[in-house]
Each structure stands twice: as structure tokens, then as C-alpha cells.
Amino acid sequence: MVDLDFLDKTYQHNTLWQWALAAGIAVGVFFVTIIVRRIVRSRYARMAATPHIEFLELPLRIASRTAGLFLLLLSIFLASLWLELPKNATKLLLTVITIAAFWQVGIWATAGVVGWLDQRQTKTAATDRAAAGTFGIIAFLARMLIWILVLLLTLDNLGINITTLVAGLGIGGIAVALAVQNVLGDLLASLSITLDRPFVVGDAITVGDFTGTVEQIGVKSVRVRSVTGEQIIMPNADLLASRIRNLGRLRERRIVFTLGLSTDTPHEKLVGLPQQLRVIVEQEKDVRFDHSHFTKIGAALEFETVFFVTTPDGARNLDIQQAINLNVLRLLNKEEITLAMPSQKLWVENSPALLAAAGKVERG
């Protein structure tokens, strides 16, 4: 028979049986939790691949973010409960598992907040384009707050007086703020964009010489897809300091066109022209006529016509202008009205000197 008496011998205040049992518990708990985590991640991956949001999707997303290092430390800590360890070792293990728990809770909290915001963004994206930029800023601030709390709790468990540390950071924060004032300016500008909403993702805007569609509102910059195809990255602070034309909120377009007619146009045709132009404009859909008048006498007889296109669609706006221009040309041809052409007249004075010079040229 095998002599098992050596298992009853004591090593570091515990028998070999106790050490073997603790090791078995640690290995068993670790592998079981790893398998459970794999199952959770597989289930979450299947749910995330579907377009609709399921009830368990967010809890599974949070659980799938469990770190392997945390599971290992948790297994060792549970196994240590079966052992009689020195006070220093017990205190060390308790500190390690507490700090690990803080960081794991931080990971879970971050995954939960970001996941919830992603779900809200998906639900509201179709009805509220501003949500894309708003949720991005909120997610950044939430992550920053969570990890600041985790760091402070970690330092507190390591025996560091966080009250003194926070006071010191308050003084040092002034110097840091001065050093990174441009970054902070962009951050505050992003909050202003989020709260005031001068534009949202999907809006067409014009800033200076650039025109494009807003693709992303970030913490430091806004990304705009230019009408010529390239992506323009604008710092938030510089963007808010500029005059922004939000074409995405355009309700109607004011169109002004001028006709310059020849000065020999008959009076009776001039009298009836404004009403004829009005008829041409009002026969188009999505148009609100404003006025048409004979406004100027000079090298040409000028008629100014103003109307509003009541749709923000740029292509529809061009179609309307084209149709009106063609109808105006048809009217002018029908009424035999000619447009004024650029011309110059040269007046020559019949002075004796000029006549004498002209005679010399002819004789030569």
C-alpha cells in the first residue's frame, strides 16, 4: 500500500492536502469562468450581428468584457480562503483583489455606458441626427469620469492620501490647463457644439472657402466631407470662431435674375413684360413669386425679377432656374425683344488740326 502520511505534513501552516485542495479550487474556478466567458462572448457576438437590439444584448456585452487577469486573481483569492495564511499575505491578497475588482468594475461600467449610448444612438439616428455628435461627447466624458474614480479608489487602497493628492492636483491643474489650453479650448468647443447644436451630423455647411457635409463631431475636431471629395478636419475652437452657413437647415432659396433689354425696345412691350415674367415664374411648382420691376435705365433697360424656391433640394433649385430661363428666352423670341449687347461709341471732334492730319494721311 502507498504511504500517504506525507500529505498530512504541514507546510507554511497548511497540510499538503489543503495546498492541493486550494490549487484544485483555483484551477477549477479559473477554467470554469473562462469557459463561461467564452460562451457569453459567443452569444453576444450572435446578438450583435443582428440589426435589432435584444433585451440581453447589453448585459452580455458587459459580461463579455471580463478580463482574464481578473478571473485568475479571483480564482487565487477564492482558493486562499481554504488556507491559513499569514496576516501580511492575507492583507496583500485582499488589496490585490480589491484593486483588480475596481478596474474590472471600471471596464464593466465603461462597456455598459458606451453600449447603452450606442443603442440609444441607433434608435434615434433616424429621427435625430444630432444624437451622433451628442452621444460621442457624452461617452467620452463618462469614460473619463469612470476611470478617474477607479484611479482614485486604487490610490486610496494603496495607502495614498487622495485628499492631499486632489488638492495638489487642483494647484497643478492650473499649470496643466495653461499648457494644454488649445486642447481644452477644443474640448469646451465640442461641448458647445453638443449643447447648442449649430449643426449636426449630415448637415451641409459652409465655413470660409470650404463647403461640405458634416461626417463626425469629435472631442477635438469636426470632420467634413468636401463637395470635391476630400475630408476636411477643422478644430472645434476654430470652427466656432468662424461664421458658419448651415445649408442643411435651409428652408428656401432667394433667386434674383436681371434682364438687360435693348434701349430701342417699344414702350408697350416694356409695360407688359413684368406681368409676363410673373406668369412664367408662378407656373413652376415649389416657387413663391416676390416681384418683377423695371429698375434701371442706362446702357440697357434692366428688369429685376425675384422669387423664392421653397425646397432646399439643390438639384430641384437648378431645374427650376433652367425651366424659367428657357421660358424667358421663348418669350423674348416671341415678342421680338432683343437683349442689350455690349457696345461702344467713339465721338470724333471735327477740329481743323484733325482734318489736316487726316488729309495728310490720305495724300500719303
C-alpha positions in Angstrom: 0.0 0.0 0.0 1.0 3.6 -0.7 2.0 5.6 2.3 0.0 8.9 2.2 1.2 10.1 5.6 3.3 12.8 3.9 0.1 14.5 2.8 -0.6 15.3 6.4 2.6 17.1 6.9 2.4 20.8 7.5 3.9 23.4 5.1 3.5 27.1 5.9 0.8 26.3 8.4 -1.2 24.2 6.0 -1.1 20.5 5.2 -0.3 19.3 1.7 -3.9 18.2 1.4 -5.0 21.7 2.0 -2.5 23.1 -0.5 -3.6 20.5 -3.1 -7.3 21.4 -2.5 -6.6 25.1 -2.8 -4.7 24.6 -6.1 -7.6 22.4 -7.4 -10.1 25.1 -6.5 -8.0 27.8 -8.1 -7.6 25.8 -11.4 -11.2 24.7 -11.4 -12.7 28.2 -10.8 -10.4 29.7 -13.4 -11.2 27.2 -16.2 -15.0 27.3 -15.4 -15.1 31.1 -15.5 -13.0 31.1 -18.8 -15.5 28.7 -20.4 -18.5 30.7 -19.2 -16.9 33.9 -20.6 -16.3 32.2 -23.9 -20.0 31.1 -24.0 -21.1 34.7 -23.1 -18.9 36.2 -25.8 -20.2 33.8 -28.5 -23.8 34.5 -27.5 -23.2 38.3 -27.6 -21.4 38.1 -31.0 -24.5 36.4 -32.5 -26.8 39.1 -31.0 -24.6 41.9 -32.1 -24.6 40.6 -35.7 -28.4 41.1 -35.9 -29.8 44.6 -36.8 -32.4 44.7 -34.0 -31.5 45.2 -30.3 -32.3 42.3 -28.0 -33.0 42.6 -24.2 -30.0 40.6 -23.1 -27.6 42.2 -25.6 -26.3 44.9 -23.2 -25.8 42.6 -20.1 -24.0 40.1 -22.3 -21.8 42.9 -23.8 -20.9 44.0 -20.2 -20.1 40.4 -19.1 -18.1 39.7 -22.2 -15.6 42.4 -21.2 -14.5 40.4 -18.1 -10.7 40.3 -18.1 -8.8 37.1 -17.9 -6.3 38.5 -15.4 -9.2 39.4 -13.1 -10.6 35.8 -13.3 -7.1 34.5 -12.5 -6.7 36.7 -9.4 -10.3 35.9 -8.3 -9.5 32.2 -8.6 -6.4 32.6 -6.5 -8.2 34.6 -3.9 -11.1 32.1 -3.5 -8.6 29.3 -3.2 -6.7 31.2 -0.5 -9.9 31.2 1.7 -9.2 27.4 2.3 -5.8 28.1 3.6 -4.4 29.6 6.8 -2.1 32.3 5.6 0.0 34.9 7.5 -1.7 38.2 8.1 0.6 40.1 5.7 -0.1 37.6 2.9 -3.9 37.8 3.5 -3.8 41.6 3.5 -1.7 41.6 0.3 -4.1 39.3 -1.5 -7.1 41.3 -0.3 -5.5 44.5 -1.6 -4.7 43.0 -4.9 -8.2 41.5 -5.5 -9.8 44.8 -4.3 -7.8 46.8 -6.8 -8.4 44.3 -9.5 -12.1 44.4 -8.7 -12.1 48.2 -9.1 -10.5 48.1 -12.5 -12.8 45.3 -13.6 -15.9 47.3 -12.4 -14.4 50.2 -14.4 -14.3 48.0 -17.5 -17.8 46.8 -16.9 -19.1 50.4 -16.3 -17.4 51.7 -19.4 -18.8 48.9 -21.5 -22.3 49.4 -20.1 -22.3 53.2 -20.6 -20.9 53.0 -24.2 -23.2 50.1 -25.1 -26.3 51.9 -23.8 -25.3 55.1 -25.7 -24.7 53.1 -28.8 -28.2 51.6 -28.5 -29.7 55.0 -28.0 -27.8 56.4 -30.9 -29.1 53.5 -33.2 -32.7 54.1 -32.1 -32.6 57.9 -32.5 -30.3 58.2 -35.5 -33.1 58.1 -38.0 -35.1 60.9 -36.3 -32.4 63.0 -34.6 -29.1 63.4 -36.5 -27.7 65.5 -33.6 -27.6 62.3 -31.5 -24.5 61.1 -33.3 -22.4 64.0 -32.1 -24.0 64.3 -28.7 -23.6 60.7 -27.7 -20.0 60.7 -28.7 -19.2 63.6 -26.4 -21.2 62.0 -23.5 -19.4 58.7 -24.0 -16.0 60.4 -23.8 -16.9 62.3 -20.6 -18.4 59.2 -19.0 -15.3 57.1 -19.6 -13.1 59.9 -18.3 -15.2 60.2 -15.1 -15.3 56.4 -14.5 -11.5 56.0 -14.8 -10.8 59.0 -12.7 -12.9 57.4 -9.9 -11.2 54.0 -10.4 -7.7 55.6 -10.2 -8.6 57.5 -7.0 -10.0 54.3 -5.4 -6.9 52.4 -6.4 -4.6 55.0 -4.9 -6.7 55.1 -1.7 -6.3 51.3 -1.3 -2.6 51.6 -1.8 -2.5 53.9 1.3 -2.1 57.2 -0.6 -4.0 60.2 0.9 -6.2 61.1 -2.0 -7.4 64.3 -0.3 -4.0 65.8 -0.3 -3.5 64.4 -3.8 -6.7 66.0 -5.1 -5.7 69.3 -3.5 -2.3 69.1 -5.2 -3.8 68.2 -8.5 -6.0 71.3 -8.2 -3.0 73.5 -8.0 -1.1 71.6 -10.6 -4.1 71.5 -12.8 -3.8 75.3 -13.4 -0.3 74.8 -14.9 -1.5 71.9 -16.9 -4.5 73.8 -18.2 -2.2 76.6 -19.4 0.0 74.1 -21.2 -2.9 72.4 -22.9 -5.2 75.4 -23.3 -5.7 74.7 -27.1 -6.8 71.1 -26.4 -9.1 72.3 -23.6 -10.5 75.0 -25.9 -11.4 72.4 -28.5 -13.0 70.2 -25.7 -15.1 73.1 -24.5 -16.0 73.9 -28.0 -17.2 70.4 -28.6 -19.4 70.7 -25.5 -20.8 73.9 -27.0 -21.5 72.2 -30.3 -23.2 69.3 -28.5 -25.4 71.6 -26.4 -26.1 74.5 -28.8 -26.2 72.3 -31.9 -25.3 74.9 -34.6 -25.0 71.9 -36.9 -25.4 68.1 -36.6 -24.0 65.1 -38.5 -25.4 65.1 -42.0 -25.8 68.9 -42.3 -24.2 70.7 -45.3 -22.2 73.7 -44.0 -20.0 76.4 -45.5 -17.1 77.7 -43.4 -14.9 80.3 -45.2 -14.0 78.8 -48.6 -15.0 75.3 -47.6 -18.3 73.6 -48.3 -19.2 70.0 -47.3 -21.2 67.6 -45.2 -20.5 67.0 -41.5 -19.4 63.4 -41.1 -18.3 63.3 -37.4 -18.3 65.7 -34.4 -15.3 64.7 -32.2 -13.8 65.8 -29.0 -11.1 67.9 -30.7 -12.2 68.3 -34.3 -15.1 68.1 -36.7 -14.7 66.1 -39.9 -16.4 67.5 -43.0 -16.6 65.7 -46.4 -15.9 68.4 -49.0 -18.0 68.7 -52.1 -14.9 67.9 -54.1 -14.4 64.6 -52.3 -11.7 65.2 -49.7 -12.1 65.1 -46.0 -11.5 68.4 -44.2 -10.6 68.3 -40.5 -11.4 71.5 -38.6 -10.5 72.2 -34.9 -13.7 72.8 -32.8 -12.5 76.1 -31.4 -11.5 77.5 -34.8 -14.8 76.3 -36.3 -17.0 78.1 -33.7 -14.9 81.2 -34.1 -15.8 81.3 -37.8 -19.1 82.3 -39.4 -20.9 79.0 -40.3 -23.5 78.8 -43.0 -25.7 75.8 -42.3 -27.1 74.8 -45.6 -28.7 71.7 -44.0 -31.3 74.0 -42.4 -32.0 76.0 -45.5 -35.8 76.3 -46.0 -36.0 78.3 -49.2 -33.6 80.0 -51.7 -34.0 83.6 -52.9 -33.3 83.8 -56.6 -32.7 87.2 -58.4 -32.2 87.4 -62.1 -31.9 90.6 -64.3 -32.8 91.1 -67.9 -31.0 93.9 -69.8 -33.0 94.8 -72.9 -32.0 96.9 -75.8 -32.8 100.7 -75.5 -34.9 100.6 -78.7 -37.5 98.2 -77.2 -41.0 99.6 -77.7 -42.7 101.2 -74.7 -45.8 98.9 -74.9 -43.7 95.8 -74.7 -41.8 97.2 -71.6 -45.2 97.8 -69.9 -46.4 94.3 -70.2 -43.1 92.5 -69.5 -43.2 92.3 -65.7 -46.6 90.6 -65.7 -45.4 88.1 -68.3 -42.3 87.3 -66.2 -44.6 86.8 -63.2 -46.7 84.2 -65.1 -43.5 82.4 -66.2 -42.3 82.1 -62.6 -45.6 81.2 -61.0 -46.3 78.3 -63.4 -43.4 76.4 -61.8 -44.0 74.2 -58.7 -42.2 74.9 -55.4 -41.8 78.6 -56.3 -43.1 81.7 -54.5 -43.0 84.8 -56.6 -41.9 88.1 -55.0 -41.7 90.9 -57.6 -40.7 91.9 -61.1 -40.0 95.5 -62.0 -38.3 97.9 -64.5 -35.5 99.1 -62.2 -32.8 100.9 -64.3 -32.3 103.0 -67.4 -28.8 103.1 -68.8 -26.9 101.4 -71.5 -29.6 98.7 -71.1 -33.2 98.7 -69.8 -32.9 96.5 -66.8 -35.8 94.4 -65.3 -35.2 92.7 -61.9 -37.2 89.6 -61.0 -37.1 88.0 -57.6 -38.7 84.7 -56.5 -38.1 82.0 -53.8 -37.6 78.3 -54.3 -39.4 76.7 -51.4 -37.5 73.4 -51.3 -33.9 73.0 -50.0 -33.1 70.4 -52.7 -30.2 71.8 -54.7 -31.0 69.8 -57.9 -34.6 70.9 -57.8 -33.5 74.5 -57.5 -31.3 74.2 -60.6 -34.1 72.6 -62.5 -36.5 75.4 -61.7 -34.0 78.1 -62.7 -33.3 76.3 -66.0 -37.0 76.0 -66.8 -37.6 79.7 -66.1 -34.6 80.8 -68.2 -35.8 78.7 -71.2 -39.3 80.1 -70.9 -38.0 83.7 -70.7 -35.9 83.2 -73.8 -39.0 81.8 -75.6 -41.0 84.9 -74.5 -38.3 87.3 -75.8 -38.2 85.5 -79.2 -41.9 85.5 -79.4 -42.2 89.2 -78.6 -39.1 90.1 -80.8 -37.4 91.7 -77.8 -33.6 91.8 -78.1 -31.2 91.8 -75.2 -28.8 94.6 -74.8 -25.4 93.9 -76.3 -22.2 95.5 -75.0 -21.2 98.4 -77.4 -19.0 101.4 -77.5 -19.4 104.7 -79.4 -16.4 106.8 -80.4 -17.1 110.6 -80.9 -14.6 112.5 -83.0 -14.4 116.3 -82.9 -14.2 118.0 -86.4 -11.3 120.2 -85.5 -9.0 121.8 -88.2 -5.9 120.1 -86.8 -7.6 116.7 -87.0 -8.9 117.4 -90.5 -5.4 118.5 -91.7 -3.9 115.4 -90.2 -6.4 113.2 -91.9 -5.7 114.9 -95.3 -2.0 114.3 -95.0 -2.7 110.6 -94.4 -4.9 110.4 -97.5 -2.3 112.2 -99.7 0.4 109.9 -98.4 
